[in-house]
Amino acid sequence: MNAADVNPDRPRRILLLTYYYPPDTAVGAVRPARLAAALRERGHRVRIIAAGEADAFDDASGVDRVRPLPNPREWWLRMKRLKQGRST
C-alpha cells in the first residue's frame, strides 16, 4: 500500500490510549477527551482505553478501563525512604 491507495475521506477506526480520561477530574483528562470528540465529529470511530478500576467510573461512553500498573517513580521513592529508615 502506498500513499495513493489511502482514501483521506474514509472514516478511520482509532484506538486512543490514555492514563486520564473523564470523568476523572485530573487536568490530564481534558486533552484526550477533546481529541476524541474532534475525531468523532469528523466521522471517525474512536475507542478509548484509560487507566482505572472497571467499576470506579460509570462509563456509558464506550471507555474501557484497565487497572494501572504502579508508578515506577513512586516505588523507587518508597524504597529510598525505607532504606533511610523512614516509613510511608
Secondary structure, DSSP 8 states (H G I E B T S, - for coil): --GGG--TTS--EEEEEES--TTS-SGGGHHHHHHHHHHHHTT-EEEEEEES-TTTS---SSEEEE-----HHHHHHHHHHHHTT---
